[in-house]
């Protein structure tokens, strides 16, 4: 498929984790130093968005039992967005963009419970907890 409009949107979930101080967790991608994002990932066939959320939190943050340290506070409506035309990754060749459902979660676990190297293919090299104003700057730049 060559035309973007011919490709489907990839079902995806994103996790906005908020700590007791009202800060949000961002991860710095291993493959793009300086690029910060929320934990997120695709929804596998047969998997519900909430099941994908818990799986992704385990995979990306190395949380052994994400449900024991996080509580869902809300779920946003699903929104679609297109990948930038210059994006040349495998996922961008297969999909037009993502159909993302965002979850707002309270994180009440220990920060030490986040183990980025728990899985064989880690996605993040670092995580930080930032106030909402800084979160937006880090994700989209100044």
N, C-alpha and C positions, 0 to 999 in steps of 0.2 A: 504494500500500500504506500503510495507516495504522497497523496494529498492528506493533510492533517485532518480534514473533515471526514475522511473515509475511515479513520481509526476510532476505536471506542475510547471511552474514558475508563481509567483504571480505578476500581473501587479502593478506597483508601480511608484510613483513620488517623487522626492526630490527637495527641495527648497534651493538654495544658495542665501541668502539675503545679499546684500552688501550695506553698508551705505555710506554717503557722504565722509567719511574719508577713504574709501576703506577697511573697516573691515567687517568681515563676522559673521553672527549670528550662534551660536551653542546653543543647549539646553541640559541641564543635565537631564537625565532620572530619574523619581521618583523611578522606580523599580530597578535601578542600579546606585546608587550614584557614581559619578566619571566617569560615562560613558557619553560622549558628542557626539552629532550627529546633523546633519541638520534636520530641520523639514521634515518629509516624511511620506508617508502612501500609502495604497492600493487604486487602482482605482476600484470603484464599478461597477458592471455590468451596461452597458448602459451609462456609464460616460466617457467623453473624458479625456485624461491626463490633459489638462488645467483646466477642470472643477474640477477634483480631486485636483489639485494644490490649487485652491482658497478655496475649502472646507477644505482641510487639514490646510491651514494657519489660517483659522478661528477657527478650532477645537483645534489645538495644541498651537497657540500663542494667542488665544482669540481676534484676530483682528475682529472688527465688520464688516468692509467693506474692506477686503484685497486689492481689486482692486483700492481703493481710496488712498492707501499709498504705493503701490508697482507697479512697471512696469517691464514687462518681457523684458530682454535685449537679451536673447538667449536661445535656447533649444538644449541640446546635443543629440547625437544619443542614442537610447535605447540600454542598455547593460544588459546582464544577468550575474548574479553571484549566486553561490551555497551557501547555509547556511553551516556553519561549522558542521562537523559530530557530535560534542559534544552538539550542540544546541538542547535542549529538549523541546522547547516551542510548544504550540498548532499550531502556524503558521508553524513551521519547520516539524511538523508531517503531515501537509496538503500539503505543497509545498516544492519543491526541493530547491528553492531559489527565487530570485526576478528578474523581468524584469523591470529595472528602467530607467525612463526618468528624467534627471536632468534639472531644469530650473534655469537660472541665472537671479536674479531680483535686481532691484534698490529699496531700501527701503528709502522713503522720508517722512515717517510719524514720529510721536512723539514716542520716546522709551517708554513713559508712556502708550501709546496705547496698548502695549503688556500686556495682562492680563491672566496669565497662569491658573488662577482659574476660568475663566469664564464658563467653561464647567464642567459637573458633574464628568467626569473621566479625570482629567488632566494627561498629559504624561510627562511634564517637571516640575522640581522643581525650575529651575533657567535658565536664559539665559545670555550669554555674547557676546560681540562683540570683535573679535580678528583679528589681521593681518593674512594674508594667511599662513605665516610660523608657527605661533602658532596653527592655525586651524588644520593643518595636524598633529602636535604633539598631540593635544588633542584627535583627532579622532582615530589615530592609535597608540598612545603612543610613548614614546621615543625610 
